[in-house]
Amino acid sequence: MGLALAAVGNIGSSEIARDLASDVDRLLKAPNPYVRKKAALATIRMIRKCPERDLIDGFLPSIVSILLDKNHNVLLAGVSLVAAV
């Protein structure tokens, strides 16, 4: 999953970002902290490629849950995500 999220973030186009936004949002709530961190980093790159308001609004509830995470890696990725938004 980590490799797929990295691929979406690095080589995905804005159309792919819009199409996979719901899947990445689901992975922001995954039980594995590594997957949550990678999903947050992919979200940052997706928002930079496709800065539409409706795409960002779809991620807002998940961003709040990322900021309340106890894992420091996930929390750092969440703070970077908030800075990107």
Backbone bond lengths (Angstrom), bond angles and torsions (degrees), N, CA, C in turn:
res aa  C-N    CA-C-N  psi(-1)  N-CA   C-N-CA  omega(-1)  CA-C   N-CA-C  phi
1 M - - - 1.451 - - 1.519 110.69 -
2 G 1.336 115.73 -36.31 1.458 119.49 179.73 1.510 112.52 -62.18
3 L 1.324 116.74 -41.84 1.463 121.10 178.64 1.521 111.24 -66.02
4 A 1.318 116.97 -39.72 1.469 120.47 178.65 1.529 110.76 -65.53
5 L 1.324 117.18 -40.25 1.463 120.24 178.48 1.518 110.98 -66.82
6 A 1.329 116.77 -38.70 1.465 119.72 177.50 1.522 110.57 -65.01
7 A 1.315 117.51 -38.85 1.462 120.98 178.66 1.521 111.17 -66.00
8 V 1.315 117.13 -42.17 1.467 120.48 178.38 1.522 109.96 -61.65
9 G 1.318 116.23 -42.36 1.456 119.47 -178.80 1.510 113.90 -71.71
10 N 1.315 117.62 -37.77 1.461 120.26 -172.90 1.524 113.96 -89.13
11 I 1.323 118.23 -42.98 1.463 118.93 -173.83 1.527 113.17 -115.23
12 G 1.312 117.48 -0.82 1.454 120.04 179.69 1.519 111.72 -74.71
13 S 1.322 116.21 146.21 1.461 121.13 178.21 1.527 109.61 -88.33
14 S 1.317 115.97 179.37 1.464 119.49 179.43 1.526 111.42 -66.80
15 E 1.338 118.01 -30.99 1.467 120.63 177.10 1.520 110.77 -67.83
16 I 1.319 116.42 -41.47 1.469 120.21 177.16 1.521 109.96 -64.89
17 A 1.328 117.00 -38.12 1.466 120.82 178.85 1.525 110.75 -60.69
18 R 1.337 116.42 -43.40 1.464 119.62 179.23 1.528 111.56 -67.16
19 D 1.333 116.42 -39.13 1.456 120.38 -177.35 1.524 112.68 -70.63
20 L 1.323 117.37 -35.26 1.462 121.07 -175.20 1.526 113.62 -100.07
21 A 1.323 117.94 8.87 1.462 120.87 -177.75 1.528 111.68 -61.32
22 S 1.308 118.15 -40.11 1.467 119.84 -178.63 1.532 111.50 -68.87
23 D 1.330 116.68 -35.06 1.469 119.75 178.05 1.525 111.41 -69.26
24 V 1.316 116.67 -41.37 1.462 119.96 178.20 1.529 109.93 -67.21
25 D 1.327 116.81 -37.44 1.463 120.38 176.82 1.525 110.98 -62.23
26 R 1.313 117.14 -38.38 1.469 120.90 177.00 1.523 110.60 -64.89
27 L 1.324 117.32 -37.75 1.463 120.96 -179.47 1.529 112.36 -74.47
28 L 1.333 117.92 -18.04 1.459 120.04 173.88 1.531 111.59 -66.17
29 K 1.316 117.05 -16.07 1.466 122.41 179.55 1.522 112.03 -108.98
30 A 1.317 118.22 14.60 1.465 122.58 -177.63 1.538 110.58 -66.34
31 P 1.319 117.32 152.25 1.470 119.28 -179.97 1.531 113.61 -71.19
32 N 1.319 117.96 -23.07 1.460 121.75 -178.70 1.535 109.89 -83.97
33 P 1.346 118.90 123.49 1.470 120.02 -178.91 1.527 113.55 -64.33
34 Y 1.328 117.55 -31.22 1.465 120.58 177.89 1.524 110.78 -62.96
35 V 1.307 116.48 -42.34 1.472 121.06 179.75 1.526 109.90 -68.13
36 R 1.331 117.84 -39.26 1.468 120.61 177.77 1.528 110.94 -62.62
37 K 1.337 116.97 -41.63 1.460 120.97 178.79 1.527 110.86 -63.92
38 K 1.323 116.92 -47.25 1.465 120.74 179.44 1.532 111.04 -63.30
39 A 1.326 117.08 -37.59 1.465 120.28 178.31 1.529 110.72 -66.38
40 A 1.324 117.15 -38.10 1.465 119.93 177.57 1.522 110.86 -65.69
41 L 1.325 117.31 -40.90 1.461 120.34 178.31 1.530 111.22 -67.56
42 A 1.321 117.15 -37.44 1.462 120.28 176.27 1.525 110.55 -66.56
43 T 1.323 117.23 -35.87 1.465 121.32 178.43 1.516 110.63 -63.98
44 I 1.332 117.03 -39.76 1.468 120.50 177.68 1.523 109.92 -58.31
45 R 1.314 116.22 -47.41 1.468 119.89 -177.92 1.528 111.69 -69.02
46 M 1.328 116.29 -33.99 1.458 119.63 178.23 1.523 110.83 -67.10
47 I 1.324 117.00 -39.63 1.464 120.78 -179.81 1.527 110.30 -68.24
48 R 1.326 117.09 -35.22 1.466 119.69 177.51 1.532 111.63 -67.40
49 K 1.320 117.02 -34.76 1.465 120.48 -179.67 1.518 112.23 -79.27
50 C 1.312 116.37 -31.03 1.460 121.43 -174.50 1.534 108.91 -136.81
51 P 1.335 117.94 77.60 1.468 120.53 -173.57 1.529 114.82 -81.15
52 E 1.316 116.85 42.96 1.464 120.67 179.36 1.517 109.89 -79.29
53 R 1.305 115.83 144.88 1.462 121.86 -175.79 1.532 112.02 -63.59
54 D 1.323 118.03 -39.64 1.464 120.12 -177.98 1.527 111.58 -68.01
55 L 1.326 117.84 -31.95 1.457 120.86 176.67 1.526 110.20 -67.41
56 I 1.322 116.63 -43.31 1.468 120.85 179.45 1.517 110.47 -66.75
57 D 1.323 117.73 -41.24 1.467 121.09 -179.89 1.524 111.85 -62.38
58 G 1.305 117.58 -31.41 1.462 121.02 178.36 1.520 112.74 -67.24
59 F 1.324 116.97 -27.32 1.461 121.38 -178.53 1.526 113.61 -89.86
60 L 1.318 119.67 -12.53 1.468 121.66 -172.31 1.533 115.00 -57.20
61 P 1.338 120.67 -45.97 1.477 118.07 178.40 1.534 112.95 -62.01
62 S 1.312 116.82 -35.27 1.463 120.08 179.28 1.519 111.40 -72.38
63 I 1.327 116.98 -32.57 1.463 120.21 178.30 1.521 110.08 -64.14
64 V 1.318 116.70 -39.93 1.469 120.15 178.39 1.523 110.52 -62.78
65 S 1.323 117.52 -41.80 1.465 119.39 178.97 1.522 111.93 -67.85
66 I 1.331 117.72 -32.26 1.469 121.40 176.59 1.528 109.90 -65.39
67 L 1.330 116.89 -39.04 1.466 120.28 -178.65 1.526 112.54 -70.95
68 L 1.315 118.01 -16.45 1.462 121.81 177.74 1.521 112.43 -97.70
69 D 1.312 117.36 7.50 1.458 122.37 -177.30 1.525 110.51 -72.35
70 K 1.326 116.63 149.16 1.455 121.63 -179.99 1.525 113.07 -89.49
71 N 1.316 117.82 -14.95 1.453 121.59 179.34 1.524 108.94 -81.02
72 H 1.324 116.52 128.74 1.459 120.69 -175.46 1.527 112.79 -67.44
73 N 1.314 117.95 -35.36 1.467 120.32 178.57 1.527 111.02 -65.05
74 V 1.307 115.95 -42.22 1.471 120.73 178.89 1.526 109.59 -67.01
75 L 1.315 116.40 -40.89 1.466 120.74 -179.88 1.526 111.16 -64.36
76 L 1.325 117.40 -41.21 1.465 120.94 178.04 1.528 111.04 -64.07
77 A 1.322 117.19 -41.25 1.457 120.66 176.62 1.535 110.55 -65.40
78 G 1.335 116.83 -35.78 1.461 121.27 177.53 1.519 112.59 -66.11
79 V 1.316 117.12 -39.64 1.465 120.53 177.20 1.521 109.68 -65.93
80 S 1.308 117.64 -40.33 1.474 120.59 176.31 1.529 110.53 -63.31
81 L 1.321 116.11 -36.45 1.467 120.91 177.98 1.530 110.87 -64.83
82 V 1.323 116.55 -42.64 1.471 120.11 178.33 1.528 110.11 -63.86
83 A 1.326 116.66 -39.75 1.472 119.46 177.95 1.525 110.99 -64.54
84 A 1.318 117.73 -34.45 1.468 120.84 178.73 1.526 112.03 -71.28
85 V 1.332 116.08 -33.33 1.458 120.27 179.78 1.515 108.93 -71.36
